[in-house]
Amino acid sequence: MEDQSNFAANKEPLLPKEVDGNCPGCNTAYLREPGGRPPKLALLAVGLLSLLNALPLTSVYPFLYFMVSKIHDFHIAKSNDSVGYYVGLVGSSCMVGRFLTGAYWGVIADRYGRKLVIYIGVFSIIIFNFLFGLSTNFWMALTSRFFLGVFNGMMVSIQAYASEICSHEYQAFVISVISTTWGIGLVIGPTLGGYLSQPTIKYPKLFTNPIFERFPYALPCLFISVYAVSLLAITSQMPETVHKHCHKVDKDYISMCKDETMKDEIRKDGVSDSADASVDKDTLQLEHRIVMHGQKNYTPQKALYKNWGLIASIAIYCIWSMHDVAYIEIFSLWAVSPQQTGGLSLTSSGVGKVLAISGVCVLFFQMVLFPPVSNFLGPIGVARSASMLSIPLLAAYPYISTLNVSWSWAAIIIASILKSALSVAVYTAAYLLMNNSVTQDQRGAANGLSLSAMSISVAFGPAGGGALFAWSQTRLDATFLPGEQIVFFFMGMLALVTCIATFEPFLPQSVNKQIVETHQSTQDRTAEPLLV
């Protein structure tokens, strides 16, 4: 009884004073200490995996038309008017799969580790992306794309992982690497699909094997799958960051639970308990406190749906995602439309040049300029400023078509560079806000929830953008905001909504900084191979 009194008098009697040296999360905790720089090879792995995640999404679009056309492969579309319908079904099936399972992959990443979800995501690309290239009918293509979305929760883990391999000062830089490589993948993907599909027709002297004639779209998918295989080695060397304690609960501690005084201590620490709770329940609660993350002041986390900072951050992310995908579709339609209807009369190659130049400049912005700007303004300041600056920029777009050819080319390149940089800045800031809203043990689930929500908003974006542009063409002679002016007006309104959402009371200002978690790192910092 004397020992029990001593334990009861101690404010932290039930938790181990040292972290577990066998826990990978504890062994990497020092990376998050002030001034902790991200390991170079781990940073490289994060970037390459983000690139891999983007490639299957967009590589299919250059040849989807030919797959479903009545005169080419699947013969599913009965007319040219219905081709877009079937292309949309195949293209959106992957996002539907992501919506259904994104939140679950986040929970798995929190419970069993980031690397497990990354491994499953890599294998899903290896298998289902290649099966898509071997599709011989519409339903096989639709199913393989759907399962690619269902089993690929890699981005959930990558976004959470990026916040766990460096200190707060370097988080903006690491997240920038993810968003930059993702953007590069969105550009490289269509290039691979366009150049490597139907190789027997485009390169008859190089590809004489009949298998490429039997499966004309297998080559770009095979290329991506081989790239995914090559990343398995570097993934195996990534250090795990999730805490996996294997403490065996001391029997003396468990016996203390039988004392009413110890039950009171547990209740004071926030663990729910009823008056008639059994000793076994107390024991399980105590064991949970001891093994949970090695924290000396552990308190149970509130449910994600009750975390308003996270919900508000996800809302900003989804609104901007809808805005951005709608903008991308509208920009392409507007740029190639005739000048007499308010467009620029560019060719598809001309649009490609504009986007390529923008991509190179955004790469420089994200890697060089964004991190210091984010550290100075904070993610809220970045999201607010970038969305606000997008409003006058979008309002100026319709007037570019009134310039002569030379000036319009210069104006559209500058406008595209600025818009791309502002869009990526808001995305990156939203990633930071979501990660700042939760502690490490909920970060995977939070990113999974955001992925599911984003998948829905992205599905609505292209449909809404296309419908809005089509409607604008019916009111070219309108008195108020004629033609494309009404399109970019609505785009500006979405940017305004994003900007307003960054203010209180909608977005708590506390998410501007990461939650401080007290993990004591082990004295032996013998790092895994990537920790250099």
C-alpha positions as CSV (number, residue, x, y, z in Angstrom):
1,M,0.0,0.0,0.0
2,E,2.9,2.3,0.7
3,D,4.2,1.7,-2.9
4,Q,0.7,2.4,-4.2
5,S,0.6,5.7,-2.3
6,N,3.9,6.7,-3.7
7,F,2.7,6.0,-7.3
8,A,-0.5,7.9,-6.7
9,A,1.4,11.0,-5.5
10,N,3.4,11.0,-8.7
11,K,1.9,13.0,-11.5
12,E,3.2,10.7,-14.2
13,P,3.4,7.3,-12.5
14,L,2.2,5.1,-15.3
15,L,4.4,6.2,-18.2
16,P,7.9,5.0,-19.0
17,K,10.5,7.7,-18.5
18,E,12.5,6.6,-21.6
19,V,11.3,6.0,-25.1
20,D,11.6,2.6,-26.7
21,G,14.9,2.2,-28.5
22,N,13.4,-0.4,-30.8
23,C,10.6,2.0,-31.9
24,P,11.3,3.4,-35.4
25,G,9.3,6.5,-34.5
26,C,11.4,7.2,-31.5
27,N,14.6,6.6,-33.5
28,T,13.6,9.3,-36.0
29,A,12.1,11.8,-33.5
30,Y,15.3,13.8,-33.5
31,L,14.7,14.8,-37.1
32,R,11.8,17.0,-35.9
33,E,13.8,18.8,-33.3
34,P,14.5,22.5,-34.0
35,G,16.9,22.9,-36.9
36,G,16.5,19.3,-38.0
37,R,17.2,19.1,-41.8
38,P,15.4,16.4,-43.9
39,P,17.7,13.5,-44.9
40,K,18.7,14.0,-48.5
41,L,17.9,10.5,-49.7
42,A,14.6,10.4,-47.9
43,L,13.7,13.7,-49.5
44,L,14.7,12.2,-52.9
45,A,12.5,9.1,-52.2
46,V,9.5,11.3,-51.3
47,G,9.9,13.3,-54.5
48,L,10.2,10.2,-56.8
49,L,7.2,8.6,-55.2
50,S,5.1,11.7,-55.6
51,L,6.2,11.7,-59.3
52,L,5.2,8.1,-59.6
53,N,1.8,8.8,-58.1
54,A,1.0,11.4,-60.7
55,L,2.1,9.5,-63.8
56,P,-0.8,7.0,-64.1
57,L,-3.4,9.6,-63.6
58,T,-2.7,11.7,-66.7
59,S,-0.7,9.3,-69.0
60,V,-4.0,7.8,-70.3
61,Y,-5.6,10.9,-71.6
62,P,-3.8,11.2,-74.9
63,F,-5.0,7.8,-76.0
64,L,-8.3,7.3,-74.2
65,Y,-10.2,8.7,-77.2
66,F,-8.8,6.0,-79.4
67,M,-9.5,3.2,-76.9
68,V,-13.2,3.8,-76.7
69,S,-13.8,5.1,-80.3
70,K,-16.1,3.0,-82.5
71,I,-13.5,2.9,-85.3
72,H,-10.5,1.9,-83.1
73,D,-10.2,-0.6,-80.3
74,F,-13.1,-1.1,-77.8
75,H,-15.9,-0.1,-80.3
76,I,-17.9,1.0,-77.3
77,A,-18.8,4.5,-78.4
78,K,-21.5,4.4,-81.1
79,S,-20.8,7.9,-82.3
80,N,-18.3,10.7,-81.8
81,D,-20.8,12.5,-79.5
82,S,-20.7,9.7,-77.0
83,V,-16.9,9.3,-76.9
84,G,-16.5,12.0,-74.2
85,Y,-19.0,10.2,-72.0
86,Y,-17.0,6.9,-72.0
87,V,-13.7,8.8,-71.7
88,G,-15.1,10.5,-68.7
89,L,-16.1,7.2,-67.1
90,V,-12.7,5.7,-67.4
91,G,-10.9,8.9,-66.3
92,S,-13.1,9.4,-63.2
93,S,-13.2,5.7,-62.1
94,C,-9.7,6.1,-60.5
95,M,-10.9,9.1,-58.5
96,V,-14.1,7.2,-57.4
97,G,-11.8,4.4,-56.0
98,R,-9.7,7.0,-54.2
99,F,-12.8,8.6,-52.7
100,L,-14.1,5.2,-51.3
101,T,-10.8,4.2,-49.6
102,G,-8.7,7.3,-49.0
103,A,-9.7,7.7,-45.4
104,Y,-9.1,4.1,-44.6
105,W,-5.6,4.2,-46.0
106,G,-4.9,7.1,-43.7
107,V,-6.0,5.0,-40.7
108,I,-3.9,2.1,-41.8
109,A,-0.9,4.4,-42.2
110,D,-1.3,5.7,-38.7
111,R,-1.7,2.3,-37.2
112,Y,0.7,0.1,-39.1
113,G,3.2,2.6,-40.6
114,R,3.7,4.9,-43.6
115,K,5.9,2.5,-45.5
116,L,3.2,-0.2,-45.6
117,V,0.7,2.0,-47.4
118,I,3.5,3.2,-49.7
119,Y,4.4,-0.4,-50.6
120,I,0.8,-1.3,-51.3
121,G,0.4,1.9,-53.5
122,V,3.6,1.1,-55.5
123,F,2.4,-2.5,-56.1
124,S,-1.0,-1.3,-57.1
125,I,0.6,0.8,-59.8
126,I,2.8,-2.0,-60.9
127,I,-0.2,-4.4,-61.3
128,F,-3.3,-2.4,-62.1
129,N,-1.7,0.2,-64.3
130,F,-0.1,-2.5,-66.4
131,L,-3.4,-4.4,-66.6
132,F,-5.0,-1.3,-67.9
133,G,-2.5,-1.2,-70.7
134,L,-3.5,-4.8,-71.5
135,S,-7.2,-4.0,-71.6
136,T,-9.1,-5.6,-74.5
137,N,-12.5,-4.2,-73.7
138,F,-14.1,-1.2,-72.0
139,W,-15.0,-3.0,-68.8
140,M,-11.5,-4.3,-68.2
141,A,-10.2,-0.8,-68.6
142,L,-12.8,0.7,-66.3
143,T,-12.2,-2.0,-63.6
144,S,-8.4,-1.8,-63.6
145,R,-8.5,2.0,-63.3
146,F,-11.1,1.7,-60.4
147,F,-8.9,-0.8,-58.5
148,L,-5.9,1.4,-59.1
149,G,-7.7,4.1,-57.2
150,V,-8.9,1.8,-54.5
151,F,-5.5,0.3,-53.6
152,N,-3.3,3.3,-54.1
153,G,-3.3,5.4,-50.9
154,M,0.3,6.3,-51.4
155,M,-0.2,10.1,-51.4
156,V,-1.8,9.9,-48.0
157,S,1.4,8.5,-46.5
158,I,3.7,10.7,-48.5
159,Q,2.1,13.9,-47.3
160,A,2.1,12.7,-43.7
161,Y,5.6,11.4,-44.0
162,A,6.9,14.7,-45.3
163,S,6.0,16.4,-42.1
164,E,7.8,13.8,-40.0
165,I,11.3,13.8,-41.4
166,C,12.3,17.4,-40.7
167,S,11.7,20.3,-38.3
168,H,9.1,22.9,-38.6
169,E,11.5,25.3,-40.4
170,Y,12.0,22.9,-43.3
171,Q,8.4,21.6,-43.7
172,A,7.6,24.2,-46.4
173,F,10.5,23.0,-48.4
174,V,9.7,19.3,-48.1
175,I,6.0,19.9,-49.0
176,S,7.3,22.0,-52.0
177,V,9.2,19.0,-53.2
178,I,6.0,16.9,-53.2
179,S,3.9,19.5,-55.0
180,T,6.6,20.2,-57.5
181,T,7.3,16.6,-58.4
182,W,3.6,16.0,-58.6
183,G,3.2,18.9,-61.1
184,I,6.1,17.5,-63.1
185,G,4.3,14.1,-63.2
186,L,1.2,15.8,-64.5
187,V,3.2,17.1,-67.4
188,I,5.3,14.1,-68.1
189,G,2.4,11.7,-67.9
190,P,0.5,12.9,-71.0
191,T,3.9,13.1,-72.8
192,L,4.5,9.4,-72.1
193,G,1.0,8.4,-73.1
194,G,1.2,10.4,-76.3
195,Y,4.6,9.3,-77.5
196,L,4.6,5.6,-76.4
197,S,1.0,4.6,-77.2
198,Q,0.4,2.7,-80.6
199,P,4.2,2.2,-81.1
200,T,3.8,-0.1,-84.1
201,I,2.1,2.8,-86.0
202,K,4.4,5.6,-84.8
203,Y,7.7,3.7,-84.8
204,P,7.1,0.7,-87.2
205,K,10.9,0.1,-87.6
206,L,11.5,-0.1,-83.8
207,F,8.5,-2.1,-82.7
208,T,7.9,-5.1,-84.9
209,N,6.8,-7.5,-82.2
210,P,3.1,-8.3,-82.7
211,I,2.4,-8.1,-79.0
212,F,2.5,-4.3,-79.3
213,E,0.0,-4.4,-82.1
214,R,-2.2,-6.6,-80.0
215,F,-1.9,-4.3,-77.0
216,P,-1.2,-0.8,-78.5
217,Y,-1.4,1.0,-75.2
218,A,0.7,-1.4,-73.1
219,L,4.0,0.4,-73.6
220,P,3.4,3.6,-71.7
221,C,1.8,1.6,-68.9
222,L,4.7,-0.9,-68.9
223,F,7.2,2.0,-68.7
224,I,5.4,3.4,-65.6
225,S,5.2,0.0,-64.0
226,V,8.9,-0.6,-64.5
227,Y,9.6,2.8,-62.9
228,A,7.5,1.7,-60.0
229,V,9.5,-1.5,-59.6
230,S,12.7,0.5,-59.5
231,L,11.4,2.5,-56.6
232,L,10.9,-0.5,-54.4
233,A,14.5,-0.6,-53.4
234,I,14.6,3.1,-52.3
235,T,11.3,2.6,-50.5
236,S,12.8,-0.2,-48.5
237,Q,15.5,2.1,-47.2
238,M,13.1,4.8,-46.1
239,P,13.0,5.1,-42.3
240,E,9.7,4.5,-40.7
241,T,8.4,7.4,-38.6
242,V,5.3,6.0,-36.9
243,H,5.8,4.9,-33.3
244,K,5.5,1.2,-32.8
245,H,6.2,0.6,-29.1
246,C,6.5,-2.9,-27.8
247,H,6.5,-2.1,-24.1
248,K,5.4,-4.9,-21.9
249,V,3.3,-3.4,-19.2
250,D,4.8,-3.9,-15.8
251,K,2.6,-6.1,-13.6
252,D,3.1,-3.8,-10.7
253,Y,1.7,-1.0,-12.7
254,I,-1.3,-3.1,-13.7
255,S,-1.9,-4.1,-10.1
256,M,-2.1,-0.4,-9.2
257,C,-5.2,-0.1,-11.4
258,K,-7.1,-2.2,-8.9
259,D,-6.8,0.6,-6.4
260,E,-9.5,3.2,-6.6
261,T,-6.9,6.0,-6.3
262,M,-5.2,4.8,-9.5
263,K,-8.6,4.7,-11.2
264,D,-9.1,8.3,-10.3
265,E,-5.7,9.1,-11.8
266,I,-6.7,7.5,-15.0
267,R,-9.9,9.4,-15.2
268,K,-8.2,12.7,-14.5
269,D,-5.9,12.0,-17.5
270,G,-9.0,12.0,-19.8
271,V,-9.6,8.3,-20.2
272,S,-13.3,7.6,-20.1
273,D,-14.4,5.2,-17.5
274,S,-17.6,4.2,-15.8
275,A,-18.2,3.6,-12.2
276,D,-18.8,-0.1,-12.7
277,A,-15.9,-0.6,-15.1
278,S,-14.1,-3.8,-14.7
279,V,-10.5,-4.1,-13.8
280,D,-9.7,-5.6,-17.2
281,K,-10.9,-2.4,-18.8
282,D,-8.8,-0.3,-16.6
283,T,-5.8,-2.6,-17.4
284,L,-6.3,-2.1,-21.1
285,Q,-6.7,1.6,-20.7
286,L,-3.5,1.8,-18.7
287,E,-1.6,-0.4,-21.2
288,H,-2.8,1.9,-24.0
289,R,-1.4,5.0,-22.1
290,I,1.9,3.3,-21.5
291,V,2.6,2.2,-25.1
292,M,1.0,5.2,-26.9
293,H,3.8,7.0,-28.6
294,G,6.1,7.1,-25.6
295,Q,4.6,10.5,-24.6
296,K,4.9,11.4,-21.0
297,N,1.8,13.5,-21.1
298,Y,-0.5,11.6,-23.4
299,T,-4.0,12.7,-23.7
300,P,-6.6,11.0,-26.0
301,Q,-7.0,12.7,-29.4
302,K,-10.4,14.0,-30.3
303,A,-12.2,12.5,-33.4
304,L,-11.1,14.1,-36.7
305,Y,-14.6,15.3,-37.5
306,K,-14.5,17.3,-34.2
307,N,-11.2,19.0,-35.2
308,W,-12.5,22.2,-36.7
309,G,-9.0,23.3,-37.7
310,L,-8.6,20.2,-39.8
311,I,-12.1,20.4,-41.3
312,A,-11.6,24.1,-42.3
313,S,-8.2,23.2,-43.8
314,I,-9.7,20.4,-45.9
315,A,-12.5,22.7,-47.0
316,I,-9.9,25.2,-48.3
317,Y,-8.0,22.4,-50.0
318,C,-11.2,21.1,-51.7
319,I,-12.4,24.5,-52.8
320,W,-9.1,25.3,-54.4
321,S,-8.8,21.9,-56.0
322,M,-12.2,22.4,-57.7
323,H,-11.0,25.9,-58.8
324,D,-7.7,24.7,-60.2
325,V,-9.0,21.7,-62.2
326,A,-11.8,23.8,-63.6
327,Y,-9.2,26.5,-64.5
328,I,-7.0,24.0,-66.3
329,E,-9.8,22.8,-68.5
330,I,-11.2,26.3,-69.1
331,F,-7.7,27.6,-70.0
332,S,-7.2,25.0,-72.6
333,L,-10.6,25.5,-74.2
334,W,-10.2,29.3,-74.1
335,A,-6.7,29.3,-75.5
336,V,-7.6,27.2,-78.6
337,S,-11.0,28.9,-79.3
338,P,-11.2,31.4,-82.1
339,Q,-10.2,35.0,-81.4
340,Q,-13.5,36.4,-82.6
341,T,-15.2,34.5,-79.8
342,G,-12.8,35.9,-77.2
343,G,-10.1,33.1,-77.4
344,L,-6.5,33.2,-78.4
345,S,-6.6,30.9,-81.5
346,L,-3.6,28.9,-80.2
347,T,-2.8,25.4,-81.5
348,S,-2.6,22.5,-79.1
349,S,1.2,22.6,-79.4
350,G,1.1,26.3,-78.6
351,V,-0.9,25.6,-75.4
352,G,1.7,22.9,-74.6
353,K,4.5,25.4,-74.9
354,V,2.8,27.8,-72.6
355,L,2.3,25.2,-70.0
356,A,5.8,23.8,-70.3
357,I,7.3,27.3,-69.8
358,S,5.0,27.8,-66.8
359,G,6.1,24.4,-65.3
360,V,9.8,25.2,-65.4
361,C,9.2,28.6,-63.8
362,V,7.0,27.1,-61.1
363,L,9.7,24.5,-60.3
364,F,12.1,27.4,-59.6
365,F,9.4,29.2,-57.5
366,Q,8.6,26.2,-55.4
367,M,12.1,25.1,-54.7
368,V,13.7,28.5,-54.2
369,L,11.1,31.2,-53.4
370,F,8.3,29.4,-51.6
371,P,10.1,28.1,-48.5
372,P,11.3,31.5,-47.3
373,V,8.0,33.1,-48.2
374,S,6.1,30.5,-46.3
375,N,8.4,30.8,-43.2
376,F,7.8,34.5,-43.2
377,L,4.1,34.6,-43.9
378,G,3.1,31.3,-42.5
379,P,0.8,28.9,-44.5
380,I,-2.3,30.9,-43.7
381,G,-0.7,34.1,-45.0
382,V,0.5,32.2,-48.2
383,A,-2.9,30.8,-48.9
384,R,-4.7,34.1,-48.3
385,S,-2.3,36.2,-50.3
386,A,-2.1,33.8,-53.3
387,S,-5.8,33.3,-53.6
388,M,-6.4,37.1,-53.3
389,L,-3.8,37.9,-56.0
390,S,-5.5,35.3,-58.3
391,I,-8.6,37.4,-58.4
392,P,-7.3,40.4,-60.4
393,L,-5.1,38.1,-62.5
394,L,-8.1,36.1,-63.6
395,A,-10.1,39.2,-64.3
396,A,-7.3,40.3,-66.8
397,Y,-7.4,37.1,-68.9
398,P,-10.3,38.0,-71.2
399,Y,-8.5,41.2,-72.3
400,I,-5.3,39.3,-73.4
401,S,-7.2,38.3,-76.6
402,T,-7.6,42.0,-77.6
403,L,-3.8,42.4,-77.9
404,N,-1.8,41.7,-81.1
405,V,-0.1,38.4,-81.5
406,S,3.3,39.3,-80.1
407,W,1.9,41.0,-77.0
408,S,-0.7,38.4,-76.4
409,W,2.0,35.7,-76.4
410,A,4.0,37.5,-73.9
411,A,1.0,38.3,-71.8
412,I,-0.4,34.8,-71.7
413,I,3.0,33.3,-70.8
414,I,3.4,35.8,-67.9
415,A,-0.2,35.3,-66.7
416,S,0.2,31.5,-66.9
417,I,3.4,31.5,-64.9
418,L,1.9,33.7,-62.2
419,K,-1.3,31.7,-62.0
420,S,0.5,28.4,-61.9
421,A,2.8,29.7,-59.1
422,L,-0.1,31.0,-57.1
423,S,-2.1,27.8,-57.5
424,V,0.8,25.6,-56.3
425,A,1.4,28.0,-53.4
426,V,-2.2,27.6,-52.2
427,Y,-2.0,23.8,-52.6
428,T,1.3,23.6,-50.6
429,A,-0.1,25.9,-47.9
430,A,-3.2,23.7,-47.6
431,Y,-1.0,20.6,-47.1
432,L,0.9,22.4,-44.3
433,L,-2.4,23.6,-42.7
434,M,-3.8,20.0,-42.7
435,N,-0.6,18.5,-41.2
436,N,-0.5,21.3,-38.6
437,S,-4.0,20.6,-37.5
438,V,-3.3,17.1,-36.1
439,T,-0.7,15.3,-34.1
440,Q,1.5,12.6,-35.7
441,D,-0.8,9.7,-34.7
442,Q,-3.7,11.2,-36.7
443,R,-1.8,12.7,-39.6
444,G,-2.3,9.7,-41.9
445,A,-6.0,9.6,-41.2
446,A,-6.3,13.4,-41.8
447,N,-4.6,13.1,-45.1
448,G,-6.7,10.2,-46.1
449,L,-9.9,12.2,-45.2
450,S,-8.6,15.1,-47.3
451,L,-7.9,12.7,-50.3
452,S,-11.4,11.4,-50.2
453,A,-12.9,14.8,-50.1
454,M,-10.6,16.2,-52.8
455,S,-11.5,13.3,-55.1
456,I,-15.1,14.5,-55.1
457,S,-14.3,18.1,-55.7
458,V,-11.9,17.2,-58.5
459,A,-14.7,15.1,-60.1
460,F,-17.0,18.2,-60.1
461,G,-14.4,20.6,-61.3
462,P,-14.0,19.6,-65.0
463,A,-17.7,19.0,-65.5
464,G,-18.5,22.4,-64.0
465,G,-15.7,24.2,-65.9
466,G,-16.8,22.6,-69.2
467,A,-20.5,23.5,-68.7
468,L,-19.6,27.1,-67.7
469,F,-17.4,27.6,-70.8
470,A,-20.2,26.1,-73.0
471,W,-22.7,28.5,-71.5
472,S,-20.4,31.5,-72.0
473,Q,-20.4,30.8,-75.8
474,T,-24.1,31.4,-75.9
475,R,-23.9,34.9,-74.4
476,L,-21.1,36.5,-76.5
477,D,-23.3,39.6,-77.0
478,A,-24.5,39.9,-73.5
479,T,-24.3,43.4,-71.8
480,F,-23.0,42.2,-68.5
481,L,-19.8,40.1,-68.6
482,P,-20.1,38.7,-72.1
483,G,-18.4,35.6,-73.3
484,E,-15.3,34.5,-71.5
485,Q,-15.6,37.3,-69.0
486,I,-18.3,35.5,-67.1
487,V,-16.1,32.4,-67.0
488,F,-13.1,34.1,-65.4
489,F,-15.5,36.0,-63.1
490,F,-16.7,32.8,-61.6
491,M,-13.2,31.5,-61.4
492,G,-12.3,34.7,-59.4
493,M,-15.3,34.1,-57.1
494,L,-14.0,30.7,-56.2
495,A,-10.6,32.2,-55.4
496,L,-12.4,34.8,-53.3
497,V,-14.2,32.1,-51.4
498,T,-10.9,30.4,-50.7
499,C,-9.4,33.7,-49.5
500,I,-12.3,34.4,-47.2
501,A,-12.1,30.9,-45.8
502,T,-8.6,31.7,-44.4
503,F,-9.9,34.2,-41.9
504,E,-11.3,33.6,-38.5
505,P,-13.8,32.4,-37.3
506,F,-13.8,29.8,-40.2
507,L,-10.1,28.9,-40.0
508,P,-8.5,28.9,-36.5
509,Q,-5.2,30.8,-36.5
510,S,-3.7,28.0,-34.4
511,V,-3.2,25.8,-37.4
512,N,-0.6,28.3,-38.7
513,K,2.0,26.4,-36.6
514,Q,2.5,22.7,-36.1
515,I,1.4,21.1,-32.8
516,V,4.4,20.7,-30.5
517,E,4.8,17.0,-29.6
518,T,7.3,16.0,-26.9
519,H,9.1,12.9,-28.0
520,Q,12.4,12.2,-26.3
521,S,14.8,10.8,-28.9
522,T,17.1,8.0,-28.0
523,Q,20.7,8.6,-27.2
524,D,21.8,6.1,-29.8
525,R,20.9,7.8,-33.1
526,T,22.2,5.0,-35.2
527,A,20.4,5.9,-38.4
528,E,19.0,3.8,-41.1
529,P,20.7,4.0,-44.5
530,L,18.7,7.0,-45.7
531,L,19.3,9.2,-42.7
532,V,22.2,11.1,-44.1
